[in-house]
Amino acid sequence: AKVFGIKNGKVDAERKLMLHNHRNNIRAAIIGLPNSGKSQLFNVLTDGNVPVDGAVFTTHRPNFGRTLLVDPRFDWLEQYFRPRSTARTFLRVTDCPGIIRNSWRAAGIGGDFMKHAGKCDALYVVVRAFDSQQVTHVMNTVNPMRDIDLLIDEMVKFDLQDVRLEANRMGKLVEARAGGSQL
């Protein structure tokens, strides 16, 4: 029987290639409006100590951390197959600065968040659903649905901006090749 790419006690060549290219890190970015709880989630996930404050834009630069992903299935496989070595998977977390309206135009601190979030495998989208006198909301009122709409709108605009830049680059490349010039 063939289990996990193993046949007659040996790893088949195709499966070995797949295992060889396995990446042991999952990258995730935490995004949201300022003061939504992104840094608090980052601290919980990574056992970090990033300052959390009620002032807007506490996070000026991205924070980076990692945590070991524990999976009992991995432990079972390790016990069952007894490999010579194992490589645990880590979650690499980026705590991005807050996104505000028109961040896609590089307005505010959140303007370059896509530089970090775009390299990730997953996004944690944090939306504030609590009201507090000590923690100001960047839009003065708590409205999670409005905030989600704003975040989606900003991410779509970031993507459209990237598509336009790539289309311009490709257009120049085509023009250069059509004109006989070499790059």
Disulfide bonds with the S-S distance in Angstrom:
none
